[in-house]
Amino acid sequence: MRIAFISDLHGNIHALTSVRRFLAEQIVSQVVVVGDLVGYGASPGPVIDFVRREDWKVGLGSSDLRVALSFGERAGRKGVADQVLQWTQGTLLPEQLEYLRRLPPGGRLMTPVGRVRYFHGSPHDPEGRVDLMAPEAELETLADSMGARVLVVGGTHVPFTRTVGDTVFVDPGSVGLSLNHEPGADVAIVDCSGRRPKVSLHKVPYDYSSSAFDIMAWNLPPVIADVIRSGKME
């Protein structure tokens, strides 16, 4: 049983299309999206429609939450993310917004190695954050509270994996806006077929020049195009 986890799609249809082609060549039994279908990228509607057609499991992300519930700009902030989220709210169709509103905050899967839990930020808050570099005792307490052998979180845009005790912690990185200093789309595949879960992290190439062009064509902040092309935030 091999499960593909992807996260932080952020309205990047070019990256998502390449990831789908990559996954078609892998032996995976399921694909799970750990939140943030929208935000930053210029194709939020097509990304939502794509994921719905694929019938992948999807958890609610922080950007999804802000768009779906019309939170608008955060008090005292008018950053790049806030500008794009406001634009996204005016771009999506009513049925696409409703799809975001119905997303669960996370989910669980039963596998031969035990329970897999996934959520975007923290267990009950998509805008929270689990520090995967935290002391082992803190992560062991979290894993025990959730009864998880594999715990998958998103939000950092940097792929990462760490084993603490009997639990494997995974951040798949980002499909649409990777920040590990290398352009491309991030994918994590968790093999749950053996005695212990095994994680492989992949960087999928895609036409990031077209994604950057779309940003500029829609007059979205040009810094997003720079990040897409470089894989790093200046």
Solvent accessible surface area in square Angstrom, and as a share of the most:
residue,aa,sasa,rsa
1,M,77,0.34
2,R,69,0.25
3,I,0,0.00
4,A,0,0.00
5,F,0,0.00
6,I,0,0.00
7,S,0,0.00
8,D,0,0.00
9,L,0,0.00
10,H,3,0.01
11,G,1,0.01
12,N,5,0.03
13,I,34,0.17
14,H,57,0.25
15,A,0,0.00
16,L,0,0.00
17,T,47,0.27
18,S,9,0.06
19,V,0,0.00
20,R,82,0.30
21,R,146,0.53
22,F,37,0.15
23,L,6,0.03
24,A,72,0.56
25,E,139,0.62
26,Q,49,0.22
27,I,144,0.73
28,V,37,0.21
29,S,76,0.49
30,Q,52,0.23
31,V,15,0.08
32,V,0,0.00
33,V,0,0.00
34,V,1,0.00
35,G,0,0.00
36,D,5,0.03
37,L,0,0.00
38,V,0,0.00
39,G,1,0.01
40,Y,44,0.17
41,G,4,0.04
42,A,12,0.09
43,S,16,0.10
44,P,1,0.01
45,G,5,0.05
46,P,69,0.44
47,V,0,0.00
48,I,0,0.00
49,D,48,0.25
50,F,22,0.09
51,V,0,0.00
52,R,111,0.40
53,R,170,0.62
54,E,56,0.25
55,D,127,0.66
56,W,30,0.10
57,K,86,0.36
58,V,10,0.06
59,G,1,0.01
60,L,21,0.11
61,G,0,0.00
62,S,27,0.17
63,S,12,0.08
64,D,0,0.00
65,L,26,0.13
66,R,22,0.08
67,V,1,0.00
68,A,2,0.02
69,L,88,0.44
70,S,78,0.50
71,F,97,0.41
72,G,28,0.27
73,E,59,0.26
74,R,74,0.27
75,A,107,0.83
76,G,90,0.87
77,R,130,0.47
78,K,142,0.60
79,G,27,0.26
80,V,48,0.28
81,A,21,0.17
82,D,2,0.01
83,Q,76,0.34
84,V,0,0.00
85,L,11,0.05
86,Q,104,0.46
87,W,59,0.21
88,T,0,0.00
89,Q,42,0.19
90,G,75,0.72
91,T,56,0.33
92,L,13,0.06
93,L,93,0.46
94,P,101,0.64
95,E,93,0.42
96,Q,9,0.04
97,L,28,0.14
98,E,64,0.29
99,Y,44,0.17
100,L,0,0.00
101,R,111,0.41
102,R,184,0.67
103,L,17,0.08
104,P,62,0.39
105,P,75,0.47
106,G,18,0.17
107,G,20,0.20
108,R,134,0.49
109,L,16,0.08
110,M,127,0.57
111,T,15,0.09
112,P,96,0.60
113,V,11,0.06
114,G,18,0.17
115,R,78,0.28
116,V,0,0.00
117,R,39,0.14
118,Y,10,0.04
119,F,4,0.02
120,H,6,0.03
121,G,1,0.01
122,S,26,0.17
123,P,34,0.21
124,H,168,0.75
125,D,63,0.33
126,P,15,0.10
127,E,73,0.33
128,G,21,0.20
129,R,145,0.53
130,V,17,0.10
131,D,79,0.41
132,L,15,0.07
133,M,139,0.62
134,A,4,0.03
135,P,93,0.59
136,E,95,0.42
137,A,70,0.55
138,E,101,0.45
139,L,2,0.01
140,E,70,0.32
141,T,94,0.55
142,L,34,0.17
143,A,4,0.03
144,D,115,0.59
145,S,88,0.57
146,M,16,0.07
147,G,40,0.39
148,A,7,0.05
149,R,59,0.22
150,V,0,0.00
151,L,0,0.00
152,V,0,0.00
153,V,3,0.02
154,G,1,0.01
155,G,16,0.15
156,T,49,0.29
157,H,15,0.07
158,V,58,0.34
159,P,28,0.18
160,F,66,0.28
161,T,56,0.32
162,R,57,0.21
163,T,75,0.43
164,V,3,0.02
165,G,49,0.47
166,D,94,0.49
167,T,9,0.05
168,V,8,0.05
169,F,0,0.00
170,V,0,0.00
171,D,1,0.01
172,P,0,0.00
173,G,0,0.00
174,S,0,0.00
175,V,0,0.00
176,G,3,0.03
177,L,6,0.03
178,S,6,0.04
179,L,42,0.21
180,N,49,0.25
181,H,133,0.59
182,E,87,0.39
183,P,40,0.25
184,G,3,0.03
185,A,0,0.00
186,D,1,0.00
187,V,1,0.00
188,A,0,0.00
189,I,2,0.01
190,V,0,0.00
191,D,34,0.18
192,C,0,0.00
193,S,67,0.43
194,G,38,0.37
195,R,225,0.82
196,R,116,0.42
197,P,11,0.07
198,K,140,0.59
199,V,39,0.22
200,S,44,0.29
201,L,68,0.34
202,H,58,0.26
203,K,54,0.23
204,V,8,0.04
205,P,111,0.70
206,Y,23,0.09
207,D,78,0.41
208,Y,74,0.28
209,S,67,0.43
210,S,34,0.22
211,S,6,0.04
212,A,1,0.00
213,F,143,0.60
214,D,35,0.18
215,I,1,0.01
216,M,95,0.42
217,A,64,0.49
218,W,142,0.50
219,N,140,0.72
220,L,10,0.05
221,P,20,0.12
222,P,81,0.51
223,V,55,0.32
224,I,4,0.02
225,A,0,0.00
226,D,70,0.36
227,V,4,0.02
228,I,9,0.04
229,R,110,0.40
230,S,37,0.24
231,G,1,0.01
232,K,78,0.33
233,M,103,0.46
234,E,174,0.78
